[in-house]
Amino acid sequence: MSVLPETDVARVQRWCRGRVPERVRDEVRVEVDVADRHLTIVECRPPWRADMGAEWTRFPIARLRYVKTTGVWSLFWRDRNLRFHAYDLVAPTASIEELLAELDRDPTAIFWG
């Protein structure tokens, strides 16, 4: 059973849809994978060769972890080995919008390159 606040999940889904203009969504999409205690922002791209099959690749960009007992979200970045680490330039917060704003700013280019 998921402990994530539904309104925050909906906010992240809306934020993801807004990241990529409709006209290029056949080339790239930003989506969110929902788990019990975290959300993973993923960049999705179509197969680049016909022999690769029809599945889009899903590359993790960031993770938002939620602690139900405190009602606080934390932001994590992904390393080259696909492991997540705490992002220390923004404090954990009850406001998921603050973390999404930091993802938009990406001052260190750790999320979007």
Beta strands, then each sheet from edge to edge (+ up, - down):
strand 1: 29-34
strand 2: 38-45
strand 3: 57-67
strand 4: 72-78
strand 5: 84-86
sheet 1: 1+ 2- 3+ 4- 5+
end
